[in-house]
Amino acid sequence: MVSNIFVLMYMLTVIIYMTFLILINPFTWYMVGFLFILFVPVAVLTKVIQTNVVEKKELQQRIEKLIEKEEETEQDLNEVNQINKVLNIGHLSFDVNDQSVSISENLEDIFGYKIEEFQRNPFFWQEVANPEDISLLIEQENSLLLGKSTKYKYRILHSNGNPVWLINSATPIYDSNGKLAKSRRAFIDITKEKETEEKLRQLAFYDDLTELPNRKMLETHMKKALARSKRHNHTMIVMFIDLDGFKKVNDSFGLESGDLLLKEVAESLFDSVREEDLIVRLGGENL
């Protein structure tokens, strides 16, 4: 901008000088004009060079800042990937328009299948779902199509044949026209948490020795059974079994023999009742 102004001033000066030269043509004006015409291009050229140097320096600074930001972004991305691996979180982004997918590396570890499987089929994560959870999955994905974010737990079958519990958290992304453009989802492996939860449940509601339901489970079951019996006008039967002479077994053969007897009785009773019947160990030798 500055250099353009100097060029215009230079041209204006030349025009004025030529006008005086034609009209007056004195020697003094000729020398002054000659020196002035010689000086202006030098000044303009010097200014242009200075401007270019400044602009080049500013551009270099901008490039350095961009490189620095890129390095910081790459470092942050690496940290996020490391955190995702530690927390067992995988990410999948699906572009509705070109049917492409963007996948995090640890998704392969979570599902046990190659990344290429997800690239060939963006809905591969649905195909490995536990059949019992398909109805839940369809319901949640329909909500996603309606513009609602979803978050639900479901099971998949890992490539090694083991069941895996996941939290599927999905968010729809729309374009400027209000059409669904992308869906972004995170898969969190919660298998260990589920296993711990099941162990705690086992400890709370089941007998550790015989693995039969305990007194607490009986109380919960009895309330439901009584309500169901009353509602359908059905008869419900409760049987109490006591093992006579059980103390003599412990005293004569030891506690291990007594434990083995309880297990054998529990298995025998379990094999003798219907699936909907409930066998409970209340404690001691009482079943």
N, C-alpha and C positions, 0 to 999 in steps of 0.2 A: 504493500500500500504506500509506504513512504517512498520507495524507489520510483513508483509511478508518478508521484507528485514532482519529484526532481526531474524526471524526463520531460514532463509538461512544462516545467519552468525553463528547462534548457531550450526546448523548441520555441517557446515564447521569446526568450532572449535572442535567439538566432534571428527570428523574424524582425524583432525591433532593431537589431543591429543592421541587418540588411537594408531596412527602410532608411535608417540614418546614413548608411553608406551610399545609397543611391541619391538621396536628396542633398547631402552636405559634402560627403567624401573628404573631410579633412584628415590629415595624417594622424593627429592625436586620437581622434575617435577610432581610427582604423586599428591602432596599436592596442588601445584599451579593449576594444571589442575582441581583437584576436586573443589577447590574454584571457579575457573572460570566457570566450568560447572554449579555450583550451582547459581552463580550470574547472568548468562545470562538469564535463564528462568524467574527469578524474574524481571529482567529489561524488558524482552519482555512482560511479563504479565502486568507490570506497564504501559508500553507504550500502550498496547492494551486497557487497562481500560481507560486511559486518552483519547485515540482516540474515544472510544465509548461514553465517557462523552461529548466530544466536538461535535460529530456527533448528539447525542441525543439533546443537547442544540440547535444546528443549526436547527434540525428538528422541535423542539418545537417552535422556532422563526418563521419558515416558516408556521407552522400550525396557529400560532397566527395571522400572516399577512393575511393568506387566510381567516380566520374567520372575520377579520376586513374588508377585501375587500367585503366579502359576505354580511356583515351587511350594508356596504355603498351601495352596489348594490341593496339590498332589500329596503333600504331607498330611493334611487333614483327612483326605480320602483314604490314605493308607491306615491312619489311626482308626477311622470308622470301620474299615474292613477288618482290622484286628479285633475291634470290640465286637463286631458281628460274629466273628469266628468263636470268640470266647463265650458269647451269649447264645451261640447256635441260632443265629437269625439269618435267614436268606431273603433276598429281595427279587421280585419279578415285576417288570413293567411291560405291559402289552399295549401296542399301538393299534387301534381299531382300523385306521385307514390303510396302512400297508401290511397289517398282520404280522409285524415284527415284534420280537421280544428282546428285552435287555435283562440279563440275569447276573446275579452275584455268584462268585466262585463257590462259596460254601453251600449253595443250594444242592450241589452234587453230593456233598457229605450228608446233608439232612435226608434227602430222598434215596440216596444210594444208586442213582441213575446218572448216566453221562449227560453233560450239558446239551449235547446234540439232540437228545430226546425232547427237551423243552423247546429247542430252536425249531425242530421239525414240526412239533405240535404244541402250540401255546397253551393248550388245555390238558397237557399230559398230567399235570398235578391232580386233575379230577379223575383221570382214568385209574389211578392207583389208590383211590379212596376206598375205605372199607365199605362194602355194600350196605351195611346197616346205617351208615351215615349219609348215604346219597340223598335221601329226602331232605335232610337238614341242609346239605350243601346246595341243593337246587333252590330251596326257599331263600337262603341268604344271598345267593347270586342273583336271583330275581330282584331282590331289594336293591342290589348294586346297580342293576340296569335302570331302576327307577330313580337313581340319583342319591341313594343313601349309602353312607359308609357302613361297612359290615365288620364284625369281629366275632369269630366263633371257633369252637374247638371241634376237631374231627380227627379221625384216624386214617392213616395210610398204611399200605403194605410195603415195607422197605425191600430193596432188592435181595437182601439176605433172608427174606421170609418173615422177619420179625415185625410186629405192629409198632407203629410210631405215632405218638400223640402230637398234634400240632395246633397252634393258634394261628388262624388265617385272618389277617387284618388287611382289608382292602378299601381303597379310596377311589371313587370315580373322578375323572378330570374332563371338563367340557371345553369345547372351543368357543370362539366368539359368537357363533350362531346357536349356541345352546345344545349342540350335539355331543354325544359321548366321543371323546377323542382318545383317551387312554384310561387304563386302570393300573393302579400301582398297589402292590400287595407285599406284605411281609409275612414270612413263615417262621414261627418260633417253635423250636423243638422243646416240648414240655414232658417228654416221656419219663425222665427221671422224677420230675415232680409228681406225675401221676402214679408212678410206682411207689413213691414214698407215701402218697395219699392212700393208696390201696393197703399198704402195710399198716398204716395207722388205723384205718378202718377195720382191718383184720384184728388188730389188737383190741380195738374198742368193742367189737360186736361178736368176736369168735373166740372160742376156747383154744388156748395155745396148744394143748396136748392132743385133743381129739379133732380139732379144727371144726367142731360143731358150733352153731350159734350159741351165744351165752344168754344169761338172764336178761341183759339189757336189750338184746335183739328180740327175745321173747315178748317183752313188754310192748315194744313197738309193733311187732307182728300181731299180738293179741288184740290190740286196739283196732287194727285194720280188719282182722278176721271177724271180730264181733260186729263191727259196723256193716261189713259185707253180708254176714249171716242174717242180721236184722233186716237189711234192705231187701234181700231176696227170699227171706223167710226160710232159710236153710238151717239145718242142725249142725252144730260144731261140737266135736269131741276132743277133750283134753285127757291124755293118759299120763300118769305118773309112774315111773319105774325106779325101783330101788334095788341095788345089787346086794342081796343078803350074803353075809359072810365075806364081804370084800376086805374088811379089816384083817381077817385071818390070812388072806392072801399076802397082804403087805407084811404082816408080822412073820409069816412062815417063809416066804420066798423073796422078800425084799420089795422096795418101792418100784424098781424097774419092772418087775413082774406084774405088779398092780397096774402100772401105766399101760403095759402091753395088753392086759385084760380089758381095760377101758377102751383102748383103741379097737380091739377086736369086736367088742360089743357094739361100739359106735358104727363100725363098718357094716356089721350084720344088720343092724336096724336101718341104716341108710339104704341098704340094698333091698329092704323088705317093704318100703313105703312108696307112695306115689310121688311124682315130681313136685306137686303142689303142697305136699305135707311138710311139716317142719319138725325136726328133731333137735332138741336143745339139751345141753348139759348145764344143769343148775349149779353144780359144784360137788366135790367129793365123789360119792358113788351114785349120785342122783342123776337120772336121765329123764 
